[in-house]
Amino acid sequence: MHRCTRPMWGVVVKGFVPLKRALVVAAATVGLLSAPLVGAGTANAAADVLPPTFVSGSVDKKTFNLGDGPATFTVTVKASDPSGVEAPFVTAGSATTSQGAGFGQMSLVAGTAKNGTWQHTITIPATAAPGLWTVTLYPLADSLGNGTTDFKTIASVTLNAAAPADTSPPTFLGASVDKNRFNLKDGPATFTVTLKASDPSGVEAPFITAGSTTTTQGAGFGQMSLVSGTTKNGTWQRTITIPSTAAPGLWNITLYPLGDSLGNGTTEFRTIASVTLTTRPALPAGSPTITGSPVVGGQLTTKAGIWPAGTTFTYQWVADGVDVVDATSKSFTPTAATVGKKISVRVTGSLTGYDPTSVTTAPTGAVGLGTLTAGTPTIKGSAAVGASLRATAGTWTSSAALTYQWTAGGVAVPGATKSTFTPTASLLGKQVDVRVTGTLAGYTSRTTKSASTAAIAKGTLIAPTPTVGGTPKTGVALTAKTGSWTAGTKFTYAWFADSKAIAGASSSSFIPTAAQVGKKISVRVTGTLAGYTTVTRTSAQTTIVAKGTQSAAAPTIAGTPKVGTVLTVKTGGWRAGTTLRYQWIASGKAITGATKSTFTPTRAQIGHKISVTVTGSLPGYSDLSKTSAQTPIVVR
């Protein structure tokens, strides 16, 4: 296999040094540029055998923030020599990494070559490694070849950066040749190599060569040219010509290691394409054609035409001159990526004893949008308020994205764009349908409509049977517990005693009175909601209503317990309507006839303590008696 080596790179200072500058340095270093010989006789002056004198070196700016962009600065060098200084070379290099940038030859800006000032502007990309960068002066030489041997650091700059530095080599994105098969009987093989690469700091122009895989022959070595994009993301090309006297067979195109403007580089020699050189006669070719409609989803088919018997074929479909990946069958179905492009197919025929021949058909018209296969949607579910309807889209072209729009009475329902829909009261009496729209890249969108439902009927409320909460007892509140009805339902109530309506009892709660003692209570709940049929539910009956329990504070006695002085009972708070009865007591024994709210002690009560019992009676309640505390003993 042919092997080509990378050109001599010379002395390395923080990155590759191309051939030209390497030769300059080498010549200066070892004295290859020797002084002319002095003829016989006496010289007019002493010969110049010394290298140039370095006077000074500086930069016009020393600190940069790479977040603001590339670091650009001008290097100034002063040097002198009686024979004249050769234009110096300088470069910049990172003190902490192998990165370098800005190598170049300086220009004389003041004075003369014998005593002058030289300058060169260096730009370090914003992707460079932050930190200290030194500026290096290459060995100085004069016009006689007298030179120094030292690489002199003449200045430094500091780079600050907020973003990570670019420390990676360029990214190889792909390569191709515009023709990969040649018959050397027709002349030299000339083809163009195209390469794509990217790098945040900028790709250095790549080098390529072609080499035979069966011999040591090679041809076409050289540097590629940027034809589109930028060095940060661009396309490079180089045309290679292999002489017609070259060895036939497979020739590989080799890419030399890629490097960027900072010196980041690969070490790989990569085979990026191949061409085949033959000397056999070309296979007589037919005239292939394409049948079918050039639309997305349609099928195009190749007819190879008339070729010699026994010919076998391979196919490559092409869209606007670019090979379609994996499109190597006899037939091809255009995709969305080919819309607007003209399709052709390259048919290659092969037959023993002949060089394969490729023929490309005439292109079709531009690929048009395909037509979606559209299903007919249907609706499942009950057409009633509150009932869920579900749309089934039908069968559409695979991968089509489907959207939905429900309509009522022919008018789109706002927000009803899912495959399910629940009619509301506002749609009562209207017919509902659903419209399904299918979209797919490369196809014309289509919308199909379902049949309409029957008119939306009133819905059926969720209506559980209510229960009665509380103890059925006079004076104790009973509460209607409705349970969970359809959200938004409004309720009315009616209470019953032994199944007979209780007049005026129409609240959510009810307090039994004496009239309901001994009877069983139930409640009827009626639910109403717009768009729904009204529903009434009645609870089970309670146990019979028991008499209520009175409550009151113990009475007190006002007055002085003394014969002839009136004592008066003061009752506690009783329910309204309660009838009170009294019984005065002397030392625990009822006083005959003392049954009023007042009592005047007589001589018979002298020495006794007086108390009073108050008994309350109220219809529907059990009687309650409360006795006061005793007074002091009655005195005269």
DADA-V172126 format. One record per pair of residues at least 12 apart in sequence whose C-alpha atoms are under 8 Angstrom apart, sorted by sequence separation. I is the first residue (numbers start at 1). J is the second residue. D is the distance in Angstrom with one decimal. If there is no record, write none. Layout:
i->(I:I)
j->(J:J)
d->(D:D)
This chain:
i->(7:10:61:90:91:106:107:138:139:179:208:209:224:225:256:257:290:291:315:316:346:347:379:380:404:405:435:436:468:469:493:494:524:525:557:558:582:583:613:614:9:10:60:61:90:91:106:107:138:139:178:179:208:209:224:225:256:257:289:290:315:316:346:347:378:379:404:405:435:436:467:468:493:494:524:525:556:557:582:583:613:614:11:59:60:89:90:106:137:138:177:178:207:208:224:255:256:288:289:314:315:346:347:377:378:403:404:435:466:467:492:493:524:555:556:581:582:613:59:60:89:90:105:136:137:177:178:207:208:223:254:255:288:289:314:315:317:345:346:377:378:403:404:406:434:435:466:467:492:493:495:523:524:555:556:581:582:584:612:613:10:59:89:90:104:136:137:177:178:207:208:222:254:255:288:289:314:344:345:377:378:433:434:466:467:492:522:523:555:611:612:58:59:88:89:136:137:176:177:206:207:254:255:287:288:344:376:377:433:465:466:522:523:554:555:611:612:57:58:87:88:135:136:175:176:205:206:253:254:286:287:344:345:375:376:433:434:464:465:522:523:553:554:611:612:57:58:87:102:103:134:135:136:175:176:205:220:221:252:253:254:286:287:319:344:375:376:408:433:464:497:522:553:586:611:57:87:102:134:135:175:205:220:252:253:286:343:344:374:375:432:433:463:464:521:522:552:553:610:611:56:57:87:101:102:134:135:174:175:205:219:220:252:253:285:286:320:342:343:374:375:409:431:432:463:464:498:499:520:521:552:587:609:610:55:56:101:102:134:135:173:174:219:220:252:253:285:319:320:342:343:373:374:408:409:410:431:432:462:463:497:498:499:520:521:552:586:587:609:610:54:55:56:101:133:134:173:174:219:251:252:284:285:319:320:342:343:373:374:408:409:410:431:432:462:463:497:498:499:520:521:551:586:587:588:609:610:54:55:132:133:172:173:250:251:284:319:320:341:342:343:372:373:408:430:431:432:461:462:497:498:519:520:521:550:551:586:587:608:609:610:54:55:132:133:172:173:250:251:318:319:341:342:372:407:408:430:431:461:496:497:519:520:550:585:586:608:609:53:54:132:133:171:172:250:251:317:318:340:341:406:407:429:430:495:496:518:519:584:585:607:608:52:53:86:131:132:170:171:204:249:250:317:318:339:340:392:406:407:428:429:495:496:517:518:584:585:606:607:52:53:84:85:130:131:170:171:202:203:248:249:302:317:318:339:340:391:406:407:428:429:480:495:496:517:518:569:584:585:606:607:52:84:85:99:130:131:170:202:203:217:248:249:301:302:316:317:338:339:390:391:405:406:427:428:479:480:494:495:516:517:568:569:583:584:605:606:51:84:85:88:90:92:99:129:130:169:202:206:210:217:247:248:301:315:316:339:390:404:405:428:479:493:494:517:568:582:583:606:83:84:87:91:130:201:202:205:209:248:300:301:315:316:389:390:404:405:478:479:493:494:567:568:582:583:52:81:82:97:170:199:200:215:299:300:315:388:389:404:477:478:493:566:567:582:52:80:81:170:198:199:299:300:314:315:334:336:388:389:403:404:423:425:477:478:492:493:512:514:566:567:581:582:601:603:48:80:81:166:198:199:299:300:313:314:388:402:403:477:478:491:492:566:567:580:581:48:79:80:94:96:129:130:166:197:198:212:214:298:299:313:314:387:388:402:403:476:477:491:492:565:566:580:581:79:80:95:96:127:129:197:198:213:214:297:298:313:386:387:402:475:476:491:564:565:580:78:79:94:95:127:128:129:196:197:212:213:296:297:312:313:385:386:401:402:474:475:490:491:563:564:579:580:78:79:94:95:127:128:129:196:197:212:213:296:297:311:312:385:386:400:401:474:475:489:490:563:564:578:579:78:94:95:127:128:196:212:213:295:296:311:312:384:385:400:401:473:474:489:490:562:563:578:579:77:78:93:94:195:196:211:212:294:296:311:383:385:400:472:474:489:561:563:578:76:77:92:93:194:195:210:211:310:399:488:577:76:77:92:93:194:195:210:211:296:307:385:396:474:563:574:76:92:93:194:210:211:296:302:304:385:391:393:474:480:482:498:563:569:571:75:76:91:92:193:194:209:210:295:384:473:562:74:75:90:91:192:193:208:209:74:75:90:91:192:193:208:209:74:75:90:192:193:208:73:74:89:90:191:192:207:208:72:73:88:89:190:191:206:207:294:472:561:72:73:88:190:191:206:72:88:190:206:71:72:88:189:190:206:70:71:88:188:189:206:70:71:86:188:189:204:290:379:468:557:70:71:85:86:188:189:203:204:290:379:468:557:69:70:85:86:187:188:203:204:378:467:69:70:85:86:187:188:203:204:377:466:555:68:84:85:186:202:203:377:466:555:66:67:83:84:185:201:202:288:377:466:555:66:83:184:201:66:81:83:184:199:201:184:66:184:285:374:463:283:372:283:283:372:461:294:383:472:561:283:288:290:294:296:372:377:379:383:385:461:466:468:472:474:550:555:557:561:563:281:282:283:285:287:288:289:294:295:296:298:370:371:372:374:376:377:378:379:383:384:385:387:459:460:461:463:465:466:467:468:472:473:474:476:548:549:550:554:555:556:561:562:563:127:128:280:281:282:283:284:285:286:288:289:294:295:296:297:369:370:371:372:374:375:376:377:378:383:384:385:386:458:459:460:461:464:465:466:467:472:473:474:475:547:548:549:550:551:553:554:555:556:561:562:563:127:280:281:282:283:285:287:290:294:295:296:297:368:369:370:371:372:374:376:379:383:384:385:386:457:458:459:461:463:465:468:472:473:474:547:548:550:552:554:555:557:561:562:126:280:282:295:296:369:384:385:458:473:474:547:125:279:278:13:14:14:13:14:15:14:15:14:15:14:15:54:13:14:52:71:170:189:51:52:169:170:51:52:169:170:51:169:64:66:67:182:184:52:62:63:64:65:66:67:170:180:181:182:183:184:185:51:52:62:63:64:65:66:67:169:170:180:181:182:183:184:185:50:51:52:58:59:61:62:63:64:65:66:67:168:169:170:176:177:179:180:181:182:183:49:50:51:57:58:59:63:167:168:169:175:176:177:181:183:56:57:174:175:183:183:339:428:517:336:337:425:426:514:515:336:425:514:335:336:424:425:513:514:36:35:29:34:35:28:33:34:35:28:33:34:25:28:32:33:25:31:31:31:28:27:28:29:28:29:28:29:28:128:125:125:124:296:385:474:296:385:474:101:100:101:100:101:99:100:99:98:99:98:183:4:4:3:2:1:2:1:2:1:2:1:2:3:1:2:4:1:2:3:2:15:16:15:14:15:6)
j->(19:22:73:102:103:118:119:150:151:191:220:221:236:237:268:269:302:303:327:328:358:359:391:392:416:417:447:448:480:481:505:506:536:537:569:570:594:595:625:626:22:23:73:74:103:104:119:120:151:152:191:192:221:222:237:238:269:270:302:303:328:329:359:360:391:392:417:418:448:449:480:481:506:507:537:538:569:570:595:596:626:627:25:73:74:103:104:120:151:152:191:192:221:222:238:269:270:302:303:328:329:360:361:391:392:417:418:449:480:481:506:507:538:569:570:595:596:627:74:75:104:105:120:151:152:192:193:222:223:238:269:270:303:304:329:330:332:360:361:392:393:418:419:421:449:450:481:482:507:508:510:538:539:570:571:596:597:599:627:628:26:75:105:106:120:152:153:193:194:223:224:238:270:271:304:305:330:360:361:393:394:449:450:482:483:508:538:539:571:627:628:75:76:105:106:153:154:193:194:223:224:271:272:304:305:361:393:394:450:482:483:539:540:571:572:628:629:75:76:105:106:153:154:193:194:223:224:271:272:304:305:362:363:393:394:451:452:482:483:540:541:571:572:629:630:76:77:106:121:122:153:154:155:194:195:224:239:240:271:272:273:305:306:338:363:394:395:427:452:483:516:541:572:605:630:77:107:122:154:155:195:225:240:272:273:306:363:364:394:395:452:453:483:484:541:542:572:573:630:631:77:78:108:122:123:155:156:195:196:226:240:241:273:274:306:307:341:363:364:395:396:430:452:453:484:485:519:520:541:542:573:608:630:631:77:78:123:124:156:157:195:196:241:242:274:275:307:341:342:364:365:395:396:430:431:432:453:454:484:485:519:520:521:542:543:574:608:609:631:632:77:78:79:124:156:157:196:197:242:274:275:307:308:342:343:365:366:396:397:431:432:433:454:455:485:486:520:521:522:543:544:574:609:610:611:632:633:78:79:156:157:196:197:274:275:308:343:344:365:366:367:396:397:432:454:455:456:485:486:521:522:543:544:545:574:575:610:611:632:633:634:79:80:157:158:197:198:275:276:343:344:366:367:397:432:433:455:456:486:521:522:544:545:575:610:611:633:634:79:80:158:159:197:198:276:277:343:344:366:367:432:433:455:456:521:522:544:545:610:611:633:634:79:80:113:158:159:197:198:231:276:277:344:345:366:367:419:433:434:455:456:522:523:544:545:611:612:633:634:80:81:112:113:158:159:198:199:230:231:276:277:330:345:346:367:368:419:434:435:456:457:508:523:524:545:546:597:612:613:634:635:81:113:114:128:159:160:199:231:232:246:277:278:330:331:345:346:367:368:419:420:434:435:456:457:508:509:523:524:545:546:597:598:612:613:634:635:81:114:115:118:120:122:129:159:160:199:232:236:240:247:277:278:331:345:346:369:420:434:435:458:509:523:524:547:598:612:613:636:114:115:118:122:161:232:233:236:240:279:331:332:346:347:420:421:435:436:509:510:524:525:598:599:613:614:84:113:114:129:202:231:232:247:331:332:347:420:421:436:509:510:525:598:599:614:85:113:114:203:231:232:332:333:347:348:367:369:421:422:436:437:456:458:510:511:525:526:545:547:599:600:614:615:634:636:82:114:115:200:232:233:333:334:347:348:422:436:437:511:512:525:526:600:601:614:615:83:114:115:129:131:164:165:201:232:233:247:249:333:334:348:349:422:423:437:438:511:512:526:527:600:601:615:616:115:116:131:132:163:165:233:234:249:250:333:334:349:422:423:438:511:512:527:600:601:616:115:116:131:132:164:165:166:233:234:249:250:333:334:349:350:422:423:438:439:511:512:527:528:600:601:616:617:116:117:132:133:165:166:167:234:235:250:251:334:335:349:350:423:424:438:439:512:513:527:528:601:602:616:617:117:133:134:166:167:235:251:252:334:335:350:351:423:424:439:440:512:513:528:529:601:602:617:618:117:118:133:134:235:236:251:252:334:336:351:423:425:440:512:514:529:601:603:618:117:118:133:134:235:236:251:252:351:440:529:618:118:119:134:135:236:237:252:253:338:349:427:438:516:605:616:119:135:136:237:253:254:339:345:347:428:434:436:517:523:525:541:606:612:614:119:120:135:136:237:238:253:254:339:428:517:606:119:120:135:136:237:238:253:254:120:121:136:137:238:239:254:255:121:122:137:239:240:255:121:122:137:138:239:240:255:256:121:122:137:138:239:240:255:256:343:521:610:122:123:138:240:241:256:123:139:241:257:123:124:140:241:242:258:123:124:141:241:242:259:124:125:140:242:243:258:344:433:522:611:125:126:140:141:243:244:258:259:345:434:523:612:125:126:141:142:243:244:259:260:434:523:126:127:142:143:244:245:260:261:434:523:612:126:142:143:244:260:261:435:524:613:125:126:142:143:244:260:261:347:436:525:614:126:143:244:261:127:142:144:245:260:262:246:130:248:349:438:527:349:438:350:351:440:529:364:453:542:631:354:359:361:365:367:443:448:450:454:456:532:537:539:543:545:621:626:628:632:634:353:354:355:357:359:360:361:366:367:368:370:442:443:444:446:448:449:450:451:455:456:457:459:531:532:533:535:537:538:539:540:544:545:546:548:620:621:622:626:627:628:633:634:635:200:201:353:354:355:356:357:358:359:361:362:367:368:369:370:442:443:444:445:447:448:449:450:451:456:457:458:459:531:532:533:534:537:538:539:540:545:546:547:548:620:621:622:623:624:626:627:628:629:634:635:636:201:354:355:356:357:359:361:364:368:369:370:371:442:443:444:445:446:448:450:453:457:458:459:460:531:532:533:535:537:539:542:546:547:548:621:622:624:626:628:629:631:635:636:201:355:357:370:371:444:459:460:533:548:549:622:201:355:355:91:92:93:93:94:98:98:99:99:100:100:101:140:100:101:140:159:258:277:140:141:258:259:141:142:259:260:142:260:157:159:160:275:277:146:156:157:158:159:160:161:264:274:275:276:277:278:279:146:147:157:158:159:160:161:162:264:265:275:276:277:278:279:280:146:147:148:154:155:157:158:159:160:161:162:163:264:265:266:272:273:275:276:277:278:279:146:147:148:154:155:156:160:264:265:266:272:273:274:278:280:154:155:272:273:281:282:442:531:620:441:442:530:531:619:620:442:531:620:442:443:531:532:620:621:144:144:139:144:145:139:144:145:146:140:145:146:138:141:145:146:139:145:146:147:145:145:146:147:147:148:148:149:149:262:261:262:262:442:531:620:443:532:621:261:261:262:262:263:262:263:263:263:264:264:355:209:211:211:211:211:212:212:213:213:214:214:215:216:215:216:218:216:217:218:218:262:263:263:263:264:256)
d->(7.0:4.5:5.9:7.8:4.1:5.7:5.3:7.2:5.5:5.9:7.7:4.1:5.8:5.4:7.0:5.5:4.8:7.6:7.8:4.7:6.4:5.3:4.7:7.7:7.7:4.7:6.5:5.4:4.9:6.6:7.8:4.8:6.9:5.3:4.7:7.0:7.7:4.7:6.6:5.3:6.6:7.2:6.1:7.6:5.7:6.6:5.1:6.4:4.9:7.5:6.2:7.6:5.7:6.6:5.3:6.4:4.9:7.6:5.8:6.3:4.9:7.3:5.5:6.1:5.7:6.3:4.8:7.2:5.6:6.4:6.1:6.0:4.9:7.3:5.8:6.1:5.8:6.0:4.8:7.2:5.6:6.2:7.7:6.6:5.7:7.2:5.8:4.7:5.7:6.7:6.6:5.7:7.2:5.8:4.9:5.6:6.7:6.8:5.3:7.0:5.9:4.1:7.9:6.5:5.3:6.9:5.6:4.4:6.7:5.2:7.0:5.8:4.1:6.6:5.1:7.0:5.7:4.1:5.6:6.9:5.5:6.5:7.0:6.4:5.0:5.6:6.8:5.5:6.5:7.3:6.4:5.0:5.4:6.6:7.6:6.3:7.4:5.6:6.5:5.3:6.7:7.3:6.2:7.5:5.9:6.4:5.4:6.7:7.4:6.1:7.4:5.7:6.3:5.5:6.6:7.5:6.3:7.4:5.6:6.3:7.8:4.6:4.3:7.2:7.2:5.5:6.2:4.6:7.9:4.3:7.3:7.8:5.5:6.2:4.1:7.3:8.0:6.7:5.6:4.3:7.5:7.1:5.6:4.5:8.0:7.8:7.1:5.5:4.4:7.1:5.5:5.8:6.1:5.7:5.9:4.5:6.6:5.9:6.2:5.7:6.0:4.5:6.5:6.5:4.9:5.5:6.4:5.2:5.7:7.1:6.1:5.7:7.9:7.0:5.5:5.6:7.9:7.3:5.3:6.4:5.5:5.7:6.0:7.2:5.3:6.3:5.5:5.6:6.0:6.5:4.9:6.1:7.9:6.1:5.2:6.1:7.9:7.3:7.2:6.0:8.0:7.4:5.9:5.9:8.0:5.6:6.7:5.8:7.7:7.6:6.5:5.9:7.5:5.5:6.6:5.8:7.9:7.9:6.3:5.8:7.6:4.7:6.9:6.6:4.5:4.1:7.5:6.7:4.6:6.0:6.5:4.6:4.5:6.6:4.6:4.4:6.6:4.7:7.7:5.2:4.2:6.6:4.9:7.6:5.2:4.6:5.1:6.4:7.6:4.4:5.3:6.4:7.9:6.7:5.2:6.4:5.6:6.3:5.2:6.4:5.7:6.4:7.3:7.5:5.9:6.0:5.8:5.9:6.2:7.4:7.5:6.1:6.0:5.7:7.3:4.9:5.5:5.6:5.2:6.5:5.1:5.4:5.9:5.3:7.3:6.6:5.6:7.9:5.7:5.2:5.4:5.4:5.7:5.2:7.5:5.2:7.2:6.7:4.3:7.9:7.6:5.4:7.2:7.0:4.4:7.9:5.5:5.8:5.3:5.3:7.3:7.6:4.7:5.9:5.5:7.8:5.4:7.5:7.6:5.0:5.8:5.1:7.6:5.3:7.4:5.3:5.7:5.1:5.3:7.4:8.0:5.2:7.1:5.8:5.6:6.4:5.1:7.2:5.9:5.6:6.5:6.5:7.9:5.7:6.5:5.4:7.3:5.1:6.8:5.6:6.5:7.9:5.6:7.4:4.9:7.2:5.5:6.3:7.2:5.5:7.3:6.7:5.6:6.2:7.8:5.4:7.2:6.5:5.0:6.8:5.3:6.5:5.0:6.8:5.3:7.0:4.7:8.0:7.8:4.5:7.4:7.1:4.9:4.5:7.9:4.4:7.5:6.9:5.0:4.6:7.9:7.8:4.4:7.5:7.7:7.9:4.7:7.7:7.9:4.4:7.5:4.6:7.3:5.9:6.1:4.6:7.2:6.0:6.1:5.7:6.6:4.8:6.2:5.8:5.6:6.6:4.8:6.1:5.7:5.5:6.6:4.7:6.1:7.5:5.7:6.5:4.8:6.3:5.5:6.8:4.6:7.4:5.5:6.8:4.6:7.5:7.2:5.2:4.7:5.5:7.1:5.5:4.8:5.4:7.2:5.2:5.0:5.5:7.2:5.1:5.0:5.6:6.7:5.2:7.3:5.5:6.4:6.7:5.2:7.3:5.5:6.4:6.0:5.6:7.0:4.9:7.5:5.9:6.1:7.3:4.8:5.9:6.0:7.1:5.0:5.9:5.6:7.0:5.2:5.7:6.2:7.8:5.1:7.5:5.1:5.7:6.2:7.8:5.1:7.4:5.1:5.6:4.2:7.3:4.8:6.3:5.2:4.3:7.7:5.1:6.2:5.4:4.4:7.9:4.8:6.2:5.6:4.3:7.6:4.8:6.4:4.7:4.6:6.0:7.6:4.8:6.4:4.7:4.6:6.1:7.5:4.7:6.2:6.0:6.2:5.6:6.2:6.4:5.7:5.9:6.1:5.7:6.2:6.6:6.0:6.0:6.0:5.7:6.3:6.3:5.6:6.1:6.2:5.6:6.4:6.2:5.4:7.3:4.2:8.0:7.8:7.7:7.6:7.4:7.8:5.3:7.3:4.3:7.9:7.7:7.5:7.7:5.1:4.3:6.7:5.1:6.6:4.4:6.8:5.2:6.7:4.3:6.9:5.1:6.1:4.4:6.8:5.2:6.7:6.4:7.6:7.7:7.7:5.7:6.3:7.7:7.8:8.0:6.8:5.5:6.4:5.8:6.7:5.6:6.5:5.8:6.6:5.4:6.5:5.7:6.8:5.5:6.6:5.7:6.7:7.9:7.5:5.4:7.3:8.0:7.4:5.4:7.3:6.7:5.1:4.8:6.7:5.1:4.8:6.5:5.1:4.9:6.6:5.2:4.8:6.3:7.1:4.9:6.3:7.0:4.9:5.8:6.1:5.9:6.4:7.3:7.8:5.7:6.0:5.7:6.5:7.6:7.8:5.5:6.0:5.8:6.5:7.5:7.5:5.7:5.9:5.6:6.5:7.4:7.3:7.2:5.0:6.5:7.0:5.1:6.5:4.7:7.9:6.6:5.2:4.6:6.5:5.3:4.4:7.9:6.5:5.2:4.4:7.9:6.4:5.1:7.0:7.8:4.2:7.1:7.4:7.7:6.9:7.0:7.9:4.2:7.2:7.3:5.6:7.2:5.5:6.7:5.6:7.4:5.6:6.6:5.6:7.2:5.5:6.8:5.6:7.2:5.5:6.5:6.0:6.5:7.5:7.5:7.9:4.6:6.0:6.5:7.5:7.6:5.7:6.6:4.7:5.6:6.8:4.6:5.5:6.8:4.7:5.6:6.7:4.5:7.6:6.1:7.4:5.6:7.5:5.2:6.7:7.5:6.1:7.3:5.9:6.9:5.9:5.6:6.4:7.1:5.7:5.5:6.6:6.9:5.8:5.6:6.5:7.0:5.8:5.5:6.4:5.9:6.8:6.2:5.4:5.0:5.7:7.4:5.9:6.8:6.2:5.6:4.7:6.5:5.9:5.3:4.9:6.1:5.8:5.2:4.8:6.3:5.9:5.3:4.9:6.3:5.9:5.1:4.5:4.3:6.6:5.0:7.8:4.6:4.3:6.7:6.3:5.1:5.5:6.6:6.7:5.2:5.5:6.2:6.5:5.1:5.6:6.3:6.5:5.0:5.4:6.4:5.8:6.2:5.3:6.5:5.7:6.2:5.3:6.4:6.9:6.2:5.0:7.8:5.9:4.9:7.3:6.4:4.9:7.2:6.2:4.7:6.9:5.1:6.4:5.5:6.9:5.1:6.4:5.5:6.7:7.1:6.7:6.6:5.7:6.3:5.6:6.6:5.7:6.3:5.7:6.6:7.8:8.0:7.7:7.7:7.7:7.8:7.7:4.5:4.4:7.7:4.6:4.5:7.6:7.1:7.5:7.1:6.9:7.1:6.7:6.9:6.7:7.2:8.0:7.2:7.3:7.4:5.4:6.9:5.8:6.1:5.5:6.9:5.8:6.2:7.7:7.8:7.6:7.8:6.7:5.3:6.9:5.4:6.7:5.4:6.9:5.4:5.7:6.1:5.5:6.9:5.7:6.1:5.5:7.0:4.2:7.4:4.6:4.2:7.5:4.7:5.7:6.2:6.1:5.9:5.6:6.2:6.2:5.9:7.0:5.6:7.3:5.4:7.0:5.6:7.3:5.4:7.6:7.5:7.5:5.7:6.6:6.8:5.7:6.6:6.8:4.3:7.9:4.3:7.9:5.5:6.4:6.2:5.5:6.4:6.2:6.5:5.0:7.8:6.5:5.0:7.8:5.6:6.5:7.3:5.6:6.5:7.3:7.6:7.6:7.0:7.5:4.6:6.8:7.5:5.7:4.5:6.7:7.5:5.6:7.8:7.6:7.1:7.7:7.5:4.2:6.2:5.0:7.5:4.2:6.2:4.9:8.0:7.7:5.2:7.9:4.3:5.8:5.1:7.8:4.3:5.9:7.4:7.7:7.6:7.9:5.5:6.2:7.9:5.5:6.3:7.5:7.8:7.7:8.0:6.9:6.3:5.7:7.1:6.4:5.6:7.2:6.9:7.0:7.0:4.8:6.0:4.9:6.0:7.4:6.8:6.8:7.5:6.9:6.8:8.0:7.9:7.8:7.4:7.4:7.7:7.3:7.6:7.3:7.2:7.9:8.0:6.8:6.4:6.8:6.8:5.2:7.4:7.2:6.8:6.8:6.1:7.1:7.1:6.4:6.5:6.2:6.7:6.9:6.8:6.7:6.3:6.7:7.2:6.7:6.7:7.7:5.5:5.7:6.6:7.4:7.4:5.7:7.0:4.9:6.4:7.2:6.2:5.6:6.7:7.0:6.1:6.3:5.3:7.8:6.9:4.8:6.3:7.0:6.2:5.7:6.8:7.0:5.5:6.4:5.1:7.9:6.7:4.9:6.4:7.6:6.2:5.6:6.7:5.2:6.3:5.3:6.7:5.0:6.3:6.7:7.5:7.0:5.3:4.7:5.9:7.4:7.7:7.9:5.7:7.2:4.8:4.5:5.5:5.7:5.2:4.3:5.8:7.1:7.8:7.3:6.7:4.9:6.9:5.0:4.5:5.5:5.8:5.1:4.3:5.9:7.6:7.4:6.4:5.0:6.8:4.7:4.6:5.4:6.0:5.1:4.4:5.9:7.1:7.5:7.3:5.9:4.9:6.9:4.7:4.8:5.2:5.8:5.6:5.7:6.4:5.5:7.2:7.4:7.7:6.4:5.6:4.3:7.7:7.9:4.7:6.2:7.9:6.8:7.1:6.3:7.6:6.3:5.6:4.3:7.8:8.0:4.7:6.2:7.0:7.3:6.0:7.3:6.5:5.9:4.3:4.7:6.4:6.2:7.6:5.6:8.0:7.5:6.7:5.7:7.5:5.3:6.2:5.2:7.8:5.9:5.1:7.8:5.9:5.5:7.8:6.1:5.9:7.6:6.8:7.9:7.7:5.2:7.4:7.2:6.7:5.1:6.2:5.4:5.4:4.6:7.8:8.0:7.5:8.0:6.3:7.7:6.3:7.7:7.1:6.1:7.1:6.3:6.0:6.1:6.1:6.2:6.5:6.6:7.8:6.5:7.8:7.6:6.4:7.4:6.7:5.7:6.3:5.9:5.9:5.6:7.6:6.6:5.6:6.3:5.8:6.0:5.8:4.7:6.8:4.3:4.8:5.0:4.7:4.9:6.0:4.8:6.9:4.2:4.8:5.0:4.8:5.5:8.0:5.8:4.4:7.6:6.6:6.6:7.4:6.0:6.0:6.1:5.7:7.5:7.2:5.9:4.5:7.7:7.2:6.7:7.5:6.1:6.1:6.3:5.4:6.2:7.4:5.8:5.3:5.7:7.9:7.7:6.2:7.4:5.8:5.9:6.0:7.9:7.9:7.1:7.7:6.8:7.7:6.9:7.9:7.6:6.5:6.4:6.2:5.5:7.5:5.9:7.6:5.6:7.3:3.9:4.2:3.8:6.6:7.5:7.2:7.6:6.5:7.4:7.6:4.6:6.8:5.9:6.3:6.8:6.4:5.1:7.9:7.1:4.3:7.4:7.1:5.4:6.9:7.7:6.7:5.7:6.5:6.9:6.0:7.4:6.9:6.1:5.1:6.4:7.2:5.2:7.7:6.9:7.9:7.7:7.8:5.9:6.1:6.3:6.7:6.8:6.9:6.1:7.6:5.2:4.9:7.3:5.0:5.6:5.2:7.2:6.5:7.8:7.5:7.4:7.5:6.9:5.1:7.5:5.3:6.1:5.9:4.2:7.2:5.1:5.7:6.6:5.4:3.8:7.3:5.8:5.6:7.7:6.3:7.3:6.6:4.6:7.1:7.7:6.8)
